Amino acid sequence: MFVQRWNRTLLTGAFLGAVGLLMNARAGEASGTPTLRELAQQRGFRIGAAVAMPLLDNAEYRQTLSREFNLCVAENAFKMESLRPARDRFDFQQVDRLCAFAQTNRMKLRGHTLVWHQQMPWWLSQGHWTRDEALGIMKDHITTVMQHCQGKVYAWDVVNEAISDQGPDHPIRPDSFWTRVVGADYVEKAFEFARAADPQAILYYNDYSNEGMDSKSEAVFQLVKRLKAKGLVDAVGWQCHLASGWKAGAAQARNAERLAKLGLDISITELDFRISLPVTPKKLQTQAESYRSVMRFCLSQPNIKALVMWGFTDKSSCVPYFFKGAGAALIFDEQYQPKPAYEALREELTKAK
């Protein structure tokens, strides 16, 4: 049954992807303007976007995604709540669909996320478990998901947002389900399970507010340093949900360099720059300079391997939901038209050496 469903998904994805690639090629030939994807690939760089799975039925959405990006990640399809409706049942329908789309369109695929304290299935978060039972569920989940996607997902956010916002030491979140039931060592256990499940996969620790040099980024640094010493982590994800006007600077450079000394790569994993509404031409230009700054910074740091935006069209951005009075955070507007931010990224990729 599973094999038949995968084959149908793959064939459907292959047909739609082939049509999209043909249309994109014709569009490129007509305009003569290199896409973000083409420019990034010339430099061995990955530029990506998070995928809202319901919009993958929209032809313009699919075509823009495959034309402009060589990397993608699901917004929600890989999260435990979506993947595991019951302890003894996995639902890979949406995961398989995105895997097929990525393969057909020759895009790399990130897995986000294996272990998180949010978007957990109710049967797990509301259950009563011993430490050994919870660890068994975690190991089974990580092993099953990673091996199901082996060869299709090149990198995983193994643990997401484990570090507390509470200073000065920013411990592992004490209120997390995993900390309460398993203990703070759940992070290391998750990476152990992930390394064993797919030794070829690139393993990330992913978090927010860890891109600069402050007490939280120090806590993240110390965590990944310990994990790296045990051979359990390969890279760090900087989320970067930021306000328009922000620019990368010396603090980000110092942080990138100290992670490089540990032998760790970095990806910007969830970038967007929100604008205070209403949108004006001046605000769009300010936003464009923020995107320009991040791309310039990424290309200046050898251990930064990818820049991934949390979506690409304002039509599907989650920013208005989380930030009241803000929006228009991405590089295409709601009609899939490129904004000044798109041109800023293209200009930086064009002139990069």
N, C-alpha and C positions, 0 to 999 in steps of 0.2 A: 504493500500500500504506500509506504513512504517513498520507495523508488519511483513508483508511477507518478506520485504527486510532484517529486523533484523534477522528473523528466518533463512534465507538463509545464512547470514553472520555468525551467531552463529554456524550453522551446519557445514559449511565449516571450520571455525576456530577450532571447536571441533575435526573434523576428522584429520586435519593437526597437531593440538596440540597433539592428542593422539599418532599419528605416531612419532612425535618428542620426546615425553616423553618416548616411548618405546625404541627408538634408543639411547636416552641419558642414560637411565637406563642400557642398554646393554653395552654402552661405559664405564660407571662408573664401572660396574662389571668387565669388562675386564681389566681396568687399576688399579683398587683398590685405586685410588687417589681421595680424596674428592675434589669436585668443590668449587669455591668461594661461590656459592649459599648454598651448604650444610654446609660449615664452618660458614657462616654468620648466617644461621638459627639456628645453635646450640647455638649461643650467643644472639639470639633475635635481630639481627642486620639486616638492609636492605642494600643490595648492588644492584645498578641498573645501567641502561644505557638508553640513549636516542635512540629512534627508528626512522630510516629513512624508512618511509612507503614504498617507491618503492622497497626496498630490502627485504621486508617481503615476497615477492614471491620466494626468494632464499632459498632453503631447508637448506643449510649450515648456512646461516645467522639466520634463525629461530631456528635451533637446538642449535647453540652456545648461542643465546640470552636466550632461555628457560633453558638451562643446567646450565649456569653460574650465572644467576641473578634472584632475587626474587622480583624485582621492575623494572618498566619501565615508560617511559614518551615519548610522541611524540615530535620529533624535531619541526614540523610545523603544524600537523593536527588539534591541538586545538586552534591555533591562529585565531584571528577574520577574517583576510584576507582569510584563508582557509575555515572557517566555515560558513561565512555569505556573499554569493555572491550578495545579494540584501537586502535592509532593511526588506522586508517582506518574506525573504526566508533563511532557514538554510540548509546546506548540511552536514549531519552527516555520510556519507558513510564511510569515513576513520576513524572517531572516533569510530563508531560502530565496525569496523573491529578490531581496536586495543583493544577495550573493550573485544571483544570475545576472542582474542588471550590471553590477560592477565588472563581472568577468566578460560579458558581452561587449561592454564599452571600454575594456582595457583600463579600468580604474582600480587603484589600490583601495582596500576596505579596512577600516579600523573597527574594532569591537568595543562598544561602550555600553555598559560597563558590567563587569562580572560581580563585584561585591560593592554594595552601597547601602547606607542606612535609610535611604528613601526609596520610594517606588518598589517596595517589597510586597510580595503576595500576602494577602490577609491571613492565609492559613499558617504562614511562617511567623509573621510579626505578632499575631494574636495567640499563638500557641504557647505551650509550656514545655520547654526543652531543657535537657541537661547539656552541659558543655560538649560532651562527646556526641550527642545527637545533633546539635547545631553544627559542629565541625563535620560530621558525616554528611549532612545536607549540603554544606558549603562545598565539600570536596566532590560530591556527586554532581552538583550543579556546574562547577568549574570544569570538571573532566568531561562531562557529557557535552556541554556547549562548545568547548574548545575543540574537542575531537570531531564533533559534527561539522565544524567549520574549518577544519585543518586544511591548509592549502588554499583557502579562499579568503581568510582574514589574516593579514600579515602582522597586525599589532593589536594589543588589547590594553584597555584601561582596566587593570586587574582590580585595583581598589580606588574608589572615588571619594574624595573629600573626607578622609579619616581624621585630619588634624582639626582640633577645636579652634574656634575663633577667640577663646578666652586666654588672655595673657597672664603673666609674662612668658610662661613656658609652652603654652599651646600643646597640651597633652593630646593623646588619642581621645576622641570624643567620648566622655564618660557616659553620656545619655544614649549612645548608639545601641541598637539591639545587639549588635555583634560584641560590643564591649561588655554590656551587661551580662550576656549569656556565656560568651567564650572567654572574654578578657582582652586586654590591649594587644596581646600577641596574635589576635585574629588576623592582623595585617600581614605579619610574616607567614602565617599559615596559608593564607590565600595565595601569596606568591610562591610558596613551596608547591602547592597543588597545581598552580598554573604552569610552573616550570616543568613539572613532571608530565602534565597533560599534553603539552606541545613544546618540546625543547627548541624548535626552530622559530617560534613566535617571538616578537619583540614585546617585552612586558613594560608597561607604563604605570607609574603612580601619577594620578591626575588630581588637581586641586585648583581652587581659586585664591586670589590675593597672595600668590606665592611667586610673582614675577619680579618683585623688587628686592630690596635689602632691608628687612625688618624682622620683628620677632617671629612672625608666622613663617616667613620664608626660611628663617633659620631652623625652625622646627621641622619643616619639610626637608631641608638639607640634611639635618641630622638623621632623620628617618631613612632617607634614601641612601645615605652613607652607610648605615648599618646593613641595609638590604643588599647594597652593592658588594660589601665586603664578603657576603655569603653567596654571591653570584645569583641573586634572585631578581634583580631589577636591571633594566637596560636604559630607561629613559624616563623623563619627567614631563608631564603635561601642564602647561600654563593655560588656564581657561580664558581669562581676559575679557570678561563682560564689563565694558568700560564706558564712561561718559565721553561724548565727543569733545575733542580738545586735548585729550591725553596724548602724550608722546613718549616714546621709548627714550631712555637716557642712560646716564652712567651707572645707575643702580642696577638696571636690567643687564647691562654689559658685565658688571662684576659678578652678578649671580650666574649668568650663562658661563662665564669663564671658570668659576669655581666648580660648577657641575661638570664642565668639560674635563677638569683635572681629575675628577673621580672616574672619568670614562663614561659619563652619561650623556646621551643625546637629549634634545628638547624638541617638543612640538608645541606651537600655539594651537590649542585644541578646540576652543569654543569662542572665537573672536567675534565681537560686534561692538559698534560704537553708537550708543543711543543719543538721540537728539531730543531736546525739550520742544514739545509741540507748541505752536504750529511750525511746520518746516518753512524755511526761507532759503533763498539762494546763498546767503552768507553762511547760514548754518550748514548747508550742504558742503560748502567749500572748507569750512573748519573740519567737518567730518572727513573729508577727503584727505586733508593733511595728517589726520590721525592714522588713517589707513596707510598713507605713504610712509609715515614714520615707522610703523611696525614692519612693513615689507622691507624697507631699507635696513632696519635693524636685523631682521632675519637673515638677509643675504650677507650681512657683515660678520655673522657668527657661524663658524664652520660646523658646530654641533647642533644647530637648529635645522631640522630636516624637513619641516612642513609647517604650513600656515593653514589652519582649518577654521572657516567661519561657521557660526552656529545658524546655518541657513544661508540663503543667498538672495532671496526676494523678500521685500517687506510684507508681501502677501501672507507669508507664513511665519513671520518672526514672533517669538514668544516674549519679546521685550515689553510690549504694552501690557501684557498680563502681569509681569513681575515689577514693572516700574510705571506707576500711574503718572500720566501726563507726558510720557516719553514714547518714542517710537522711531520709525524710519531708520533703523539701525544697520541695515545691510547695503550691499553694493548694487542691487537692482531694485527698482521700485515695484509697486504692486502690479504694474502692467509689463513686467520683465524688461523694462528699459534700463540701460546702464546709467548709473548716477556718476557724479564727479569722482566718487570714491573708486569706482571701477577704473576710470581713466588714470587715477593716481597709481593704482596697483600696476596697471599696464605700463605706465611710463617708467616706474622703478624697475620692473622686470626687463624692459627694453634696454635701459642704459646700464644694467648690472653687468659686471665683467666676470 
